[in-house]
Structures are given as C-alpha cells and as structure tokens.
Amino acid sequence: MSKKNAFYAQSGGVTAVINASACGVIEAAREHSDKIGHVYAGRNGILGALHEELIDVNEESVETIAALRHTPSGAFGSCRYKLKSLEENRAEYERLIEVFKAHDIGYFFYNGGGDSADTCLKVSQLSETMGYPIQAIHIPKTVDNDLPHTDNCPGFGSVAKYVAVSTMEAALDVASMCATSTKVFILEVMGRHAGWIAAAGALAQQEEGDAPHIILFPEVAFDKDKFLKKVQDTVDEKGYCVIVASEGAQYADGTFLADAGTTDAFGHKQLGGVAPTLANMIKAELGLKYHWALADYLQRAARHIASATDVSQAYAVGRAAVEKALEGKNAIMPCIVRDQGPEYGWSIGEAPLSEVANVEKMMPKEYISEDGFGITEAGRDYLLPLIQGEDYPPFKNGVPQYAKLKKVLVDKKLEDGFKG
C-alpha cells in the first residue's frame, strides 16, 4: 500500500498553544515518513483546502517546526468559516474530498472546537460514500474549555493562567489607589456560554476575601439588584471591588447583558461588551468611580505566561492524532484523561466524534459557589493543576522570539476554483 499525504488545518479563534499541537502533528508525521508522505497545511484553515491553497510543510526546517511549540496564534492561518450541513451544501464537502484526492491526501487533522469536530466527522462519512476514504482526526482546541469527553481543552490552561495573573496584578493596583481614585475594576473575559475562563480569575485569590470579589458566569442568571448590593457591600467593607465578568453573562430569560444584535460567521450572537455595560450600571445606580478592561486577544495570545501543563497537553494531542491515525483510527478526537487520586496526572484517551461534534460542556453547578459569585473548593481543585508550571519562549532584545514560516504553496492541480 502506497503511503498517503497528510493535511493539517487550524480553525476558529487561535490560542497560545495551538501551534504546539501543530508541532506535535508535524514532528510525529516526520518520524513516520515510511507511512506518511508530504504534510500539507491549510492556508487560513479549512479555506486552504477549499481554495486548494496548501502550504508545503516539508519546506520548513526542523528548527522552525520545533519553534512552533513556543509560538502563539495560528502559524498557518485560521478562519471562522462554518461549513453548512451536507443537506444544505454537499458541494463544499465534495470539494474538500476532490482536493484531498488530487493531492493524494489520506489523513485529515483538524485542530479546533465543536464545529471543527462536526466538519471532521462529515468528511470522514462522505469520503467513504465517494469511494476515497479519508482518516479524519479532530485535535481539540478551545480557550472556552467547552468540549465534551476531554477533562480540559488545550488552550484553556494558558488563558486561565493569564486571567488569574492579570486579576491579581490589577487588584493590587486598584487596592493601592482606592482611597482617592477607582473603587470598582471590571475585567471582561471570553466565554459565551461557559464560564470556565471567568472562573479562573478566582485562582488569583490567595486568602479568603481576596480579589476577585465577584465573578459573573453565563451559567448563573444575572440579578441586577443582587449584583449592585454585592458591589456596594464590598466597597464599604474593603474600599474597592474587583469583578471578573464573562462576556456571556446573561439575564434569566437568556438575553445577554451585552447583546449587540448581530451574529458572526458561525451564527453566534455578537456581544458588544459586558464590562462597559456593567460599568455604566454601577455609575448610574451607585455613583462609584470605575475602570474596566477587555482581556480580548491578549488572553489567548499570551504565550509569554503560558501554562507548562497546557503546552505539554497541546503538543501531546497533536502527536496522538498522528499515532491514532496510523493505528487505523478514524472519526475520533484524542482527549485528555485526568488520573484518579490526590496527585494530579493525565494521559491521552480518545472519544468518538459523533459524541463530540456540536456538544458544549458547561461549568458544573458544584464548581460555582452558593451565592453565584465565586467558585467552590471543588472548582479550585479542578482548575489549579491546569495553570501549573512556566514554559517561557526564548527572548532576544527583551522580547520573545517566535517562529516565522516560509509558507510555500504547492501547485494547484484542479482547474475549477472554489466559489465561496
């Protein structure tokens, strides 16, 4: 049997460690050059396959690929492009398989979240019916930590560490100035439906009563009166109040506090900013001076303060994807399995994509404190191991040194370009 080529693509919002997964895929594939020929990467994610814009990874040096492990963002380019259902647009999937067939690609490694898992599953299924079977392996990635069947998602641990550190440092700033200046500080973090990132802010607390004093989760219905009372009580007691708010904080009827009235490419509601919404509420109702900040891209790009645990896990799932493909596995996702027992440890397992695609994992109720404004010891026990260890990138002239790829495109073999 002749060896097949492999295609790797990055999807959705990037992270501080998604390139570590890419590094794992490419290094593992190169170690099995007797079974895998060329490794191609999609230029700007799945669009690279649809437009037949394939980056020849073989043109990149061993040193450059190794440097991906400490480089943030999506080195090959990512995209927010959700393929429609097979019933709505079968042509998109057929186009993918035509491109794969033209370039003798038999392995498809897709690095992303729930929507990417769905695409992976459909490609696997349709390729069989088209007579060109493709082994499709999904590689987990999401800062939101909301994929099922994996203890945690690569990308989350580093965001959690960044949010915890930023909350701690900002709280020290506010505490030092609160007598004559800012009384309330609000940090808005990512998390549309799941409050994992907001919960990580609680890891800044070293002692009871430390900041953050309030955490707002999407899983807990926002009660304006209860919230404002908590803010005022905290300021009265401590002189200041620090809040970590998930972008997806919502009222009991499901309306987002910051609903902007528009949607993104995935059909998700565009959120206009929960931090300024809360700040204006506090100013209008309590008259307190405030500052707010958006962690935004900073939280997911902060490779300089990445969690060593997260980096190791991201690399491991990338390698495992290749190894499982070579074992003949198909339509699965390598996942992280937490060891049982008092000491933290983990290993790599696998989950069928039929149970992963389009399924969202929320924060368990037992991780959220009774008043809805913090986390429990169980929540802390889950989160704390995920931010452990530092894995600093190399520095030169005071700034990190990150990988720079050539990104050489291979020649196209199909005449008809993708119209989309």
N, C-alpha and C positions, 0 to 999 in steps of 0.2 A: 504494500500500500504506500503510495507516494505521500510525502509529508505535505501538510496544508499550511497556509499562511494564517496569521492572526490579526485581528482588528481590535483596537482598544479605543474607547471614546469616553470623554468626561461630560457629565450632564448637570444642568441646573447650577445653583449657587455654589461657588467654589469654597474651599476650606484651606486651613493652614497645612493640612496633611494629605490632601487628595493626591498630590504628586508623589508622596511616599508610597501610595498604592500603585501608582503608575510605575514607579521604580521597581516595586516588587514584581509586577507583571512582566516587565521587560527583562529584568535580570533572570527571573525564573525561565522565561522563554528562551533566552540566550543559552542557558545551561542545558536546554533540551533541543539544541539545534538539529539533532538527528530526527526529531519528530515535528518540530515547528520551523518553517522556513522563514520568510520575512515577517517582521512585525510592523504593521501599519497603525497609525493613529489618526483619528478623525480631526480634520481642521475645524475647530469650533464645534466639537461634539458630533452628534448624530448627523448634523448638517453636512459634515465632511463626507459621510457615506452617501447621503442623498445627492450631493453635488459632485460626487466622485473626486473629492479633494482629499487625497490620502497622503499623510506625511510618512516618509520612509524613515522609520526609527533606526534602521541599520546604518544610516548616515551619521548618527550621533555617537560620540565616543563613550567608552566605558566610564570615564571620569564625569562626563556631563550627565549621563544617566544616574550615576551614583549621587550626584549633587541634587537631583530631583528630591531626594529624601529630605533635604532640609530647605526646600524652596516652596513658598506658599503660592496660592492661586492655582489656576489650571494652565499648566505649561503648554498644552496643545490647543488651548481654547475650549471653552464650554459654551453652552447655549441654553436658553429656555425655549425649547420647541417640543411641544407635546404632540406625538403622532395621534391622529384620530383613531377611532375604533376600526377594526377590519371591515365592518359593515359600512362605515362612512367613507373610508378611503383606503381600499385594499391596494390601490396603486402605489402608495407610499411604501408599504411593506414589500411589495413585489420589486420595487425599485431598489430597496436595500439588498435584497437577495440577488438581484441581477448584478449589482456592483460587486458583491461578495464573490459571486460565481466568476465574473470577469477577471478578478484578481486572485482567484484560487484561494479564497479565504474560507477556512473551515471552523475557525474559532472566533467567537464574538464575545469580548469582555466589555461590559457596560458599567461604568462607575458612577452611581448616582443614588437617587432616592426611590420612593414608591412608584412614581410614574415611569422611571427608567426600568424598574423591575417588570412592570407591565409590558413595556416595549420588548424587553428581552424574552419574556415568555411567549409573546405573539410571534416574534421572529423564529423562535425555536419550533413552534407549532406549524407555522405556514411553510417554513423551509422543507419540512417533511412532505407536505402535500405537493410542493412544487418539484419534488424529486432531487433537491440539492440540500440534504440535511446539514444543519449548522449547529454546533455545540455552543449554546448561548449561556454564559455565566454572568450573573449580576454581582457587582462588587459594591458593598454597602458604603454609602457616604451621605451624611446629612448632619449639619450642625444642630438641627432640631431634635435629634435623638428619638425620632418617632417611628422607626422601622420595627416591625414585629420580629419575633424569633431570634433576635440578637440582644444580648444583655445590654449593649450600648452601641452607638454608631460611631465609626471613625470620623473625626472632625469635631465631635461634641466635646471631648475631654479638653481640647485646647481652647475652645470658646469658653467653656466653664472656668478654666484657669484664668483666662483673660478677664472675664467678668468679675470673678472673685477678687482678683488683684486690683482691678480698677475701682471696684466698690470700696475696698479697704482704703486705698490711697485717697480717693475723692472724699471719703468720710472724714479722714484726718484733716483734710483741707477745710471742709465745712465746719468741723468742730473748733478749729483754731480761730475762725473768723465770725462765729455766730453771735457773739455778744454785740457786735455793731453792724453786721452785714447779713449774708444769706442765712435764712432759717430752714429752708427746705431745698434739698437737692434730689432731682429725679433722673435716673439713668434708664433710658429705654433700650431694651434688648430684643433680639429676634425671638420668634416663637408665635406662630399664627394661631395654632390650635392646641399646642402642647407647651406647658410651662417649664420644661427642663432647664432651659438657659436661665430664666429668671430665678429658678430655684438655686442655681449655682451661686448666685450672689450671696446666699446665706453662708457660704463657705468662708466669707470674709470675717465672720463672727468668731472671735477667739474666746470671748466670755459672754455670759448671758447679758442681754441688754445692748450688746454692740450693734453697730450698723451692719446690714440694713435693718431698719425698724419696721418697714412694710415691704412686702413682695406681692405683686399683683399677678395672678395666674389666669390664663384663659379658662381653666377648669373650674374656677370659683367665680360665680356671678358677682359683678361689681355692684356694691351698695354704696351710693354716694354719701349718705348720712353717716354710715358706719366708718367709711374711709376718712371723711373730714374730721370726725371725732377722734379717730386714732392719730391723725396728723397733729391736731391741736394738743391732745394729751401728751404726745411725745415731745413736742416743742416745749410745753410747760414743764415737763419733767427734766429733759436733757438739754434744752436750749436750742436744739436743732432736730431735724428729721431727715433721714435718708431713705429713699424709695427706689426699688428696682421694679420696673414695670415691663411686662411682656407686651409686645406690640399687639398681641391678640386679645388683650383684656376686653371683656365684653359684659354687657348687661344681661339680666336674666332671660330676656327674650332672644338672645343671640346676636343682638346688634353690637358691632364693635364700637368701642369708645372713639376710635379714630377712623371710621369708615369714610373713605374718600369718594365713594360712589362709582368707582371704576374697577376694572379687572385686568389681570396680567395675562401673559400668553398661555398660562396653564388654567385660566378660568378662575383664579383665586382673586378675592376682593383686594383692591389696592388700599393699603392703610395709610392714612395721612399724617400720623404722628401722635401717639398716645401721650408722650411726655408734655408737649405744649398744651394738649387738651387738659391734662391734669393740672399743669401749672396755672393755666387761666382759671380753672375751677378754684384752686387754692387761693389765688389772688382775689377773686371776686367774693368768695364766701368767708375767707379768714383774714384777708389783708396781709398775708405774710410774704416777705421777700423770698424769691426763689431763683434757682438756676436749674437748667435741665440740659441733658446731653444725649446724643444718639450714639450708641456704640457702633451701629451700622456696619459698614465694610471693615472697620478696624477690628471688630471682634473676631471675624472669620479669617482675616489676613495676618493676624499677629503671630507669625512663626517665631519671632524672637523670644516669646514667652510660652511656646508650645509645651504641652504635657508630654513627657517622655513616654508615658504609658500609651497615650494616643498615637504618637508617631510609630511605636512598635506595632500596635494593633493595625494601623492603616497599612503598613508595609506587609504585615503577615497575611491580611485578607487578599492583598494583591497577589502574593506568591501562591496562596492556597487556590485562588481561582484557576491559575495555570495548572497546578498539580491535579486538581479535581477534574479539569477538562481532559488531561492526559490519562486519567483513570477511567475515562468514558462517561463521566457525569454530564448531565445536560439539564437546563432549566432549573438551576439551583443557585443559591446565594451562600457563600461562605459566611459564617456568623461567629460572633464572639460568645463563648460559653464561660460563665463565671464559675469558679470552683466553689464547692460547698465547704464550709468550715470557717473558722475565725480569721484565718490569714487570707488575704486577697491573692488570687491567682486566676489565670484564664487560659483557655485553649481555643482552638478553631473547630467549629462544627459546621453543619450545613442545614439549610432549610429549603423546601420546595418553593419555587416562585409562585405557584398557584396559591400559596398561603401568605405571600409577602406583598404581591402587587396590589397597590391601592388600599392598603390597610394601614391605619395610623395608630401608633401606640401612645396613649395618653399617660400623664402622671398618675400613679396610683393614689387613691384617696388617703391611704395610710402614710404617704410621704408628706402630706400637707397638714399643717398644724390646725388645731380645732377652731381657732379664730379666723383661719383662711389667709393669714398674712405672713406665714412663715413655713418652715419645714420641720418635720419631726426628726427624732434620732434615727429612725429607720431610713428617712430620706438622706440624712447626712451620711449614714453608713454606706448607702448605695453610691452617693456622689463622690465622696472624698478620695477613694482609690483612683478615680479616673483622672485626677489632676496631678497625680504624684510624679515627681521627677522633672528634671530640666534637660532639654536636648537643644542646646544653643547652636545656631548656624555659625559658620566661620565668619569672623569680622575682619574688615580691612578699612583703614582710614576712618574707623569709628562707626561704620555701617555694615550690615550683613552682606555677604556675597552669595548671590543666588544664581542658579543655573540659567544659561542663555542658550536656547536651542537654535539649530540651523533651520529646522522645519522645511526640509526639502520635499516638494511634492512629486509623486510619481506621475508618469504619463497616463493620461486618460485612455481608456480602451473602448468606451461606449460613445457612440455618436450623439445620441439624444441626451441632452442635459435635463436635470430635474426641474420641472416647472412648479416652484413652490416657494 
